[in-house]
Amino acid sequence: DSQSLSSQGSTSGSTFESRRSARGLYGSTLRNSSEREVPGDRKFTLPEIQKATKNFSPNLKIGQGGSGTVYKGQLSDGTLVAVKRAKKNMYDKHMGHEFRNEIETLRCIEHLNLVRFHGFLEFGGEQLIIVEYVPNGNLREHLEGLNGKVLEFSVRLEIAIDVAHAITYLHTYSDQPVIHRDIKSSNILLANNCRAKVADFGFAKLAPTDATHVSTQVKGTAGYLDPEYLRTYQLTEKSDVYSFGVLLVELVTGRRPIEPKRAIVERVTAKWAMEKFSKGDAILTLDPNLEVNDATNLAIEKMYELALQCLAPKKRNRPSMRRCAEILWSIRKDYRELAQPTSS
């Protein structure tokens, strides 16, 4: 039942600290255990959430997905939250399972670049997940310039690194590895300082200990889906790596993974970009809103080199997410050195 789910909480601060002493960058965002609230430990009531969202006011609706609607809310202590309200659909057995899946996943993870989990509520047919409110929209909106500003190349590189850290944490550092299964630009939320936070764990799955695990249902989003997973139904962390490769191309080009209105050769963005890259024309794929310079030129080449590895048809040829993060650090280092003005 919902009570037992919520009362399990997460590992305590001290055990988490000792078990993760070598986790470096992938550690918790809080400085000491007295400041720390165990993820998902807070108990919520339906009236409290109704009040916070003004009874799920359409004016506070901030997102709509396959599994439900997301509302902005303000708790009585002033905390801003996002409330995910699962679709009420008696005929869809997967919805209840997906809701519990998200709870189980969110309950055991805590990282600076992952949306923070506050709690959940199952009551009178309502299924609600309460998470941190991230104020600045999602990456897809920013790439399309919906807020009137161009996302600078240096910021895009930081976002790639933030996402790489988040997925590395999921794959390597949480108690049991988690495969996100739906890494995409609309699931990457940006804080006011443009730090990225990965959201939407509705499809996430605890990694099977059996390497030959066959998933019964393909989950994910067209354009980001690992072709080997589609062919074999075998789910591994490398499926997220493939999606991350698609995301890298998206950050460079600004284009969606699939653009049906374009000429046939340009419709699948990653395929088009990798072909240009292999011919030495990577720069021609750069988002036209960005300026071309030596630093950007080199960074694109290196990012595409990494993307090509991530997009390898066979999962064994793809790097780990940790390796992706390390490569991106070195790309950022070179980019910063080249981008520095030579004279003061």
C-alpha positions in Angstrom: 0.0 0.0 0.0 0.9 3.7 -0.3 1.7 4.0 3.4 4.3 1.3 3.4 5.9 2.8 0.3 6.2 6.3 1.8 7.4 5.1 5.2 10.4 3.2 3.7 12.1 6.5 3.0 15.7 6.5 1.8 19.0 5.7 3.4 19.9 7.9 6.3 22.5 10.7 5.8 25.3 8.9 7.7 25.1 5.6 6.0 24.8 7.3 2.7 27.8 9.4 3.5 30.0 6.4 4.6 28.9 4.2 1.7 29.5 7.0 -0.8 32.7 8.5 0.6 34.5 8.2 -2.7 31.7 9.5 -4.9 33.2 12.9 -5.5 31.2 15.0 -7.9 28.3 12.6 -7.8 27.6 13.3 -4.1 24.6 14.8 -2.3 23.9 18.5 -2.7 23.7 19.2 1.0 26.7 19.9 3.2 25.8 18.1 6.4 23.3 15.6 7.6 21.5 18.0 9.9 20.4 20.1 6.9 19.3 17.1 5.0 15.7 15.9 4.5 15.5 12.2 3.5 14.1 12.2 -0.1 10.4 11.4 -0.2 10.1 11.3 3.6 7.6 14.0 3.9 3.9 13.0 4.4 1.4 15.0 2.3 -2.4 15.2 2.5 -4.7 15.7 -0.4 -6.2 19.0 1.0 -2.6 20.3 1.4 -1.8 19.6 -2.3 -5.2 20.9 -3.4 -4.5 24.1 -1.6 -1.0 24.3 -3.0 -2.2 23.9 -6.6 -5.4 25.9 -6.1 -7.3 22.7 -6.6 -5.3 21.8 -9.7 -6.0 25.1 -11.4 -5.5 25.0 -15.2 -3.6 28.3 -14.7 -0.9 26.4 -12.7 -0.6 23.6 -15.3 3.1 23.5 -16.4 3.3 20.3 -18.3 1.4 17.4 -19.9 2.8 14.0 -20.6 1.7 10.5 -21.5 1.4 9.5 -17.8 -0.2 12.6 -16.4 -0.3 16.4 -15.9 2.2 18.5 -14.0 1.1 21.5 -11.8 3.1 24.2 -10.1 2.2 24.5 -6.4 3.2 26.4 -3.3 3.2 24.7 0.0 2.2 26.5 3.2 5.8 27.0 4.1 6.4 28.8 0.8 8.3 25.9 -0.9 7.6 25.8 -4.6 6.9 22.3 -5.9 5.8 20.5 -9.1 2.9 18.1 -8.6 2.6 15.3 -11.1 -1.0 14.0 -11.2 -1.2 10.6 -12.8 -3.9 10.1 -15.4 -7.1 8.4 -14.0 -7.5 5.6 -16.4 -9.2 2.4 -15.1 -8.4 0.5 -18.3 -4.6 1.1 -18.3 -2.9 -1.3 -15.9 0.5 0.2 -16.7 -0.3 3.5 -15.2 -0.4 2.3 -11.6 2.7 0.3 -12.2 4.5 3.3 -13.8 3.5 5.5 -10.8 4.9 3.1 -8.3 8.0 2.6 -10.5 8.6 6.4 -10.4 8.2 6.4 -6.6 10.6 3.5 -6.1 13.2 5.1 -8.3 12.9 8.6 -6.9 12.9 7.3 -3.3 16.5 6.1 -3.5 18.3 8.9 -5.5 19.6 12.3 -4.6 21.9 14.4 -6.7 22.4 18.0 -7.7 21.5 17.3 -11.3 18.4 15.2 -10.6 15.1 16.7 -9.8 14.6 16.4 -6.0 11.8 14.2 -4.7 9.7 15.5 -1.9 7.0 12.8 -1.5 3.9 11.3 -2.9 0.2 10.7 -2.2 -2.2 7.9 -3.2 -5.7 8.8 -2.0 -9.2 8.3 -3.3 -8.2 7.4 -6.8 -5.6 10.2 -7.0 -1.9 9.4 -7.6 0.4 12.4 -7.0 4.1 12.8 -7.0 5.6 15.9 -5.4 9.0 17.0 -6.6 11.3 20.1 -6.7 10.0 22.9 -8.9 12.6 23.9 -11.5 11.8 27.5 -12.6 13.3 27.9 -16.0 11.6 25.6 -18.4 13.1 22.6 -20.3 16.0 22.3 -22.6 13.8 21.8 -25.7 12.1 25.2 -25.1 15.5 26.9 -24.7 16.9 25.4 -27.9 13.8 26.7 -29.7 14.4 30.1 -28.2 10.9 30.2 -26.7 12.1 32.5 -23.9 13.6 35.0 -26.4 17.3 34.2 -25.7 19.8 32.0 -27.5 21.4 29.3 -25.4 25.1 30.0 -25.7 27.4 27.2 -26.8 29.4 27.3 -23.5 26.1 26.8 -21.6 25.1 23.9 -23.9 28.4 22.2 -23.0 27.8 22.7 -19.3 24.3 21.2 -19.7 25.8 18.1 -21.5 28.2 17.7 -18.5 25.4 18.1 -15.9 23.3 15.5 -17.7 26.3 13.2 -18.0 26.9 13.5 -14.2 23.2 12.8 -13.5 23.1 9.6 -15.6 26.5 8.5 -14.3 25.1 8.8 -10.8 22.0 6.7 -11.8 24.1 4.0 -13.4 26.9 3.8 -10.9 26.4 5.5 -7.6 22.8 4.9 -6.4 22.2 1.8 -4.2 21.1 -0.2 -7.2 21.8 1.1 -10.8 18.9 2.8 -12.4 18.4 3.0 -16.2 16.5 6.2 -17.0 15.1 5.0 -20.4 13.8 8.4 -21.4 16.7 10.8 -21.7 15.5 13.6 -24.0 15.6 17.4 -24.1 12.1 17.9 -22.8 13.0 15.9 -19.7 16.0 18.2 -18.9 14.9 21.1 -16.8 17.0 24.2 -16.4 17.3 26.2 -13.1 17.7 30.0 -13.2 21.5 29.6 -13.4 21.0 27.2 -16.4 22.2 24.2 -14.3 20.5 21.2 -15.7 18.3 18.7 -13.8 17.1 15.5 -15.2 13.5 14.8 -14.6 10.7 12.3 -15.3 11.5 8.9 -14.0 8.2 7.4 -15.1 9.9 4.9 -17.4 13.0 4.4 -15.2 13.9 0.9 -14.3 16.2 -0.6 -11.7 19.0 -2.3 -13.7 18.5 -6.0 -13.8 21.3 -8.1 -12.2 20.8 -10.6 -15.0 22.6 -9.2 -18.0 20.3 -11.1 -20.4 17.2 -9.5 -19.0 14.5 -9.1 -21.6 12.0 -6.2 -21.2 8.4 -7.0 -22.0 7.6 -3.5 -23.1 9.7 -1.1 -25.1 9.7 2.3 -23.3 11.2 5.6 -24.5 10.7 8.3 -27.1 11.1 8.0 -30.9 14.4 9.4 -32.1 16.2 8.7 -28.9 15.6 4.9 -28.7 18.6 2.5 -28.8 18.2 0.4 -32.0 19.7 -2.7 -30.2 17.1 -2.4 -27.4 14.4 -2.2 -30.1 15.7 -5.3 -31.8 16.5 -7.5 -28.7 14.3 -6.0 -25.9 17.5 -6.3 -23.8 17.7 -3.2 -21.6 21.1 -2.0 -20.3 22.7 1.2 -19.1 24.0 1.5 -22.7 20.5 2.3 -23.9 20.8 5.6 -22.0 24.2 6.2 -23.5 22.6 6.0 -27.0 20.0 8.5 -26.0 22.7 10.8 -24.7 24.5 10.6 -28.1 21.3 11.9 -29.7 21.1 14.6 -27.1 24.7 15.7 -27.8 23.8 16.2 -31.5 20.6 18.1 -30.4 22.7 20.5 -28.3 25.0 21.3 -31.2 22.4 21.6 -33.9 19.4 22.9 -31.9 17.3 20.6 -34.0 14.8 17.9 -32.8 16.0 14.3 -33.2 13.3 13.8 -35.9 12.3 16.7 -38.2 9.7 15.3 -40.6 9.4 18.5 -42.6 13.0 18.5 -43.7 14.5 16.9 -46.8 14.9 13.1 -46.4 18.6 13.2 -45.8 18.1 15.7 -42.9 15.1 14.1 -41.3 16.9 12.0 -38.7 19.1 14.7 -37.2 21.8 12.4 -35.6 22.3 10.4 -38.8 22.5 13.6 -40.9 25.0 15.2 -38.4 27.2 12.1 -38.2 27.4 11.9 -42.0 28.4 15.6 -42.2 31.0 14.9 -39.5 32.4 11.9 -41.3 32.9 14.2 -44.4 34.7 16.9 -42.3 31.7 19.2 -42.5 30.6 19.1 -38.8 30.6 22.9 -38.6 27.8 23.1 -41.2 25.4 21.4 -38.6 25.9 24.0 -36.0 22.8 25.8 -34.8 22.6 28.9 -37.0 21.9 31.0 -33.9 25.4 30.4 -32.6 28.6 32.1 -33.7 31.4 30.1 -35.3 34.9 30.4 -33.8 37.9 28.2 -33.3 36.9 27.2 -29.8 33.4 26.1 -30.9 34.7 24.5 -34.0 37.1 22.2 -32.0 34.5 21.5 -29.4 31.9 20.4 -32.0 34.4 18.0 -33.6 35.2 16.4 -30.2 31.5 16.3 -29.2 30.6 14.6 -32.4 33.5 12.1 -32.0 31.9 11.2 -28.6 28.3 11.2 -30.1 29.5 8.8 -32.8 30.7 6.4 -30.1 27.5 6.8 -28.1 25.4 6.1 -31.2 27.3 2.8 -32.0 24.8 0.3 -33.3 26.1 -2.4 -30.9 26.0 -1.5 -27.2 29.4 -3.0 -26.4 31.0 -0.4 -28.6 29.5 2.5 -26.6 31.4 4.2 -23.8 30.0 4.2 -20.2 28.3 7.4 -19.0 31.2 8.0 -16.7 33.6 7.9 -19.6 31.3 10.4 -21.5 31.5 12.8 -18.5 35.3 12.5 -18.5 35.6 13.2 -22.2 33.3 16.2 -21.9 35.4 17.6 -19.0 38.4 17.6 -21.3 36.4 19.2 -24.1 35.3 22.0 -21.8 38.9 22.5 -20.6 40.1 22.9 -24.2 37.1 25.1 -25.1 37.8 27.5 -22.2 41.4 27.8 -23.1 40.7 28.6 -26.7 37.8 30.9 -25.9 39.9 33.0 -23.6 40.7 36.4 -25.2 44.5 36.6 -25.8 44.8 40.2 -24.6 43.1 41.8 -21.6 
